Amino acid sequence: MSIEIRHIGKRFGSFVALDDINLSIPTGELVALLGPSGCGKTTLLRIIAGMETPDQGEIFFAGAETTHLHARERQVGFVFQHYALFRHMTVFENVAFGLRVKPRAERPAEAEIRRRVMALLGLVQLDWLSDRYPSQLSGGQRQRIALARALAVEPKVLLLDEPFGALDTQVRKELRRWLRRLHDDMHISSVFVTHDQEEALEVADRVVVMNHGRIEQIGSPDEVYSNPASPFVYQFLGNVNVFHSRQQGAYAEVERGESLENSPGQATAFVRPHDIEITHQPADGALAATIVHVHPIGPVVRVELQHASEIVEVELSRERHEALQLTVGQPVWFRPRQMRVFDVSQPPRPAAEKQAFLF
């Protein structure tokens, strides 16, 4: 089922939670609403579900307006961050709950309820725990039961609010891969809220980056990471070094310790740590720095450089680090292989043609 969100706005007193949100979600797509706390992503999810009413705008499911329909009339499955399982019910009864409370005319026969529940428990690989209680399950198992319960009523749309937020790192990684496979098998339109950038980039077909109640960018995981539409998106998605600079034609020139406040052509250059090259000898356009920290982290090595009053973070492969033999206190030179420049004197828009960097 497709979802169309048109000009949605929502206020809580003087606080603007959502400001003119427009978004189209095709049938069968898995979309991540990504952003920091308070950006409006959960409010938008609750409006799609019918748990909140917008102050303005419209919601359409498969072309039919649902803006004022009650949540139970929207055929939506909702998965909460903290499971919301009934502690006094077994796993089986938790999953069966949505089927048992249907109006008598729509309620399946008991045999059909049992067949459907056991099939779902098999789908989430927990049919062997059907007679257990939630308190006897791990966090990851509880979340899979919550998902099975949401799917039991055969929703047209699946909504998930920080579904893995309460779990430890390893369980999160396992469950998000599992969710991606489940979605591919069921092909149900799904929207999930997260503040975890890695989670959104790994699981979603498209990522909607939100900030202060507005959409900053919509695109595939590769698009939003490789071609961020604004400084906020660049800084929110992964580590980044920020250099203040002046634009000069097709270049951005980094000032050496000078203030650029209110200067003509003011710009900000963003460079990912893995896009910076370190050398032992001066190179054309490179800056001198001193190594202040070296952090081996698994297959990569993070190196912190002191340049003037700034700390610059560089990420190297272990092989490259071993070849350079970098040590704390060592003088080196660095320059970016790739960067993006944003003109901060203009409305948020990437200066796409400014790909060179002068120091």
HUCOR-V230317 format. One record per residue. N is the residue number from 1. RES is the residue in one letter. BURIAL is 1 if it has 16 or more other ideal C-beta (glycine too) atoms within 10 Angstrom, else 0. Layout:
# HUCOR-V230317
n={N/N}
res={RES/RES}
burial={BURIAL/BURIAL}
This chain:
# HUCOR-V230317
n={1/2/3/4/5/6/7/8/9/10/11/12/13/14/15/16/17/18/19/20/21/22/23/24/25/26/27/28/29/30/31/32/33/34/35/36/37/38/39/40/41/42/43/44/45/46/47/48/49/50/51/52/53/54/55/56/57/58/59/60/61/62/63/64/65/66/67/68/69/70/71/72/73/74/75/76/77/78/79/80/81/82/83/84/85/86/87/88/89/90/91/92/93/94/95/96/97/98/99/100/101/102/103/104/105/106/107/108/109/110/111/112/113/114/115/116/117/118/119/120/121/122/123/124/125/126/127/128/129/130/131/132/133/134/135/136/137/138/139/140/141/142/143/144/145/146/147/148/149/150/151/152/153/154/155/156/157/158/159/160/161/162/163/164/165/166/167/168/169/170/171/172/173/174/175/176/177/178/179/180/181/182/183/184/185/186/187/188/189/190/191/192/193/194/195/196/197/198/199/200/201/202/203/204/205/206/207/208/209/210/211/212/213/214/215/216/217/218/219/220/221/222/223/224/225/226/227/228/229/230/231/232/233/234/235/236/237/238/239/240/241/242/243/244/245/246/247/248/249/250/251/252/253/254/255/256/257/258/259/260/261/262/263/264/265/266/267/268/269/270/271/272/273/274/275/276/277/278/279/280/281/282/283/284/285/286/287/288/289/290/291/292/293/294/295/296/297/298/299/300/301/302/303/304/305/306/307/308/309/310/311/312/313/314/315/316/317/318/319/320/321/322/323/324/325/326/327/328/329/330/331/332/333/334/335/336/337/338/339/340/341/342/343/344/345/346/347/348/349/350/351/352/353/354/355/356/357/358/359}
res={M/S/I/E/I/R/H/I/G/K/R/F/G/S/F/V/A/L/D/D/I/N/L/S/I/P/T/G/E/L/V/A/L/L/G/P/S/G/C/G/K/T/T/L/L/R/I/I/A/G/M/E/T/P/D/Q/G/E/I/F/F/A/G/A/E/T/T/H/L/H/A/R/E/R/Q/V/G/F/V/F/Q/H/Y/A/L/F/R/H/M/T/V/F/E/N/V/A/F/G/L/R/V/K/P/R/A/E/R/P/A/E/A/E/I/R/R/R/V/M/A/L/L/G/L/V/Q/L/D/W/L/S/D/R/Y/P/S/Q/L/S/G/G/Q/R/Q/R/I/A/L/A/R/A/L/A/V/E/P/K/V/L/L/L/D/E/P/F/G/A/L/D/T/Q/V/R/K/E/L/R/R/W/L/R/R/L/H/D/D/M/H/I/S/S/V/F/V/T/H/D/Q/E/E/A/L/E/V/A/D/R/V/V/V/M/N/H/G/R/I/E/Q/I/G/S/P/D/E/V/Y/S/N/P/A/S/P/F/V/Y/Q/F/L/G/N/V/N/V/F/H/S/R/Q/Q/G/A/Y/A/E/V/E/R/G/E/S/L/E/N/S/P/G/Q/A/T/A/F/V/R/P/H/D/I/E/I/T/H/Q/P/A/D/G/A/L/A/A/T/I/V/H/V/H/P/I/G/P/V/V/R/V/E/L/Q/H/A/S/E/I/V/E/V/E/L/S/R/E/R/H/E/A/L/Q/L/T/V/G/Q/P/V/W/F/R/P/R/Q/M/R/V/F/D/V/S/Q/P/P/R/P/A/A/E/K/Q/A/F/L/F}
burial={1/1/1/1/1/1/0/1/1/1/0/0/0/0/0/1/1/1/0/0/1/0/1/0/1/0/0/0/1/1/1/1/1/1/1/0/0/0/1/1/1/1/1/1/1/1/1/1/1/1/1/1/0/1/0/0/1/0/1/0/1/0/0/0/0/1/0/0/0/0/0/0/0/1/1/1/1/1/1/1/1/0/1/0/1/0/0/0/0/1/1/1/1/1/1/1/1/1/1/0/0/0/0/0/0/0/0/0/0/0/0/0/1/0/0/1/1/0/0/1/1/0/1/1/0/1/1/0/1/1/0/0/1/1/0/0/1/0/1/1/1/1/1/1/1/1/1/1/1/1/1/1/1/0/1/1/1/1/1/1/1/1/1/1/1/1/1/0/0/0/1/1/0/0/1/1/0/1/1/0/0/1/1/0/0/0/0/1/1/1/1/1/1/1/1/1/1/0/1/1/1/0/1/1/1/1/1/1/1/1/1/0/1/0/1/1/1/1/1/0/1/0/0/1/1/0/0/1/1/1/1/1/1/1/0/1/1/0/0/1/1/0/1/1/1/1/1/0/0/0/0/1/1/1/0/0/0/0/0/1/0/0/0/0/0/1/1/1/1/1/1/1/1/1/1/1/0/1/0/0/0/0/0/0/0/1/1/0/1/0/1/0/0/0/0/0/0/0/0/1/1/1/1/1/1/0/1/0/0/0/0/1/1/1/1/1/0/0/0/0/1/0/0/1/0/1/0/0/0/1/0/1/1/1/1/1/0/0/1/1/1/1/1/0/0/0/0/0/0/1/1/0/0/1/0/0/1/0/1}
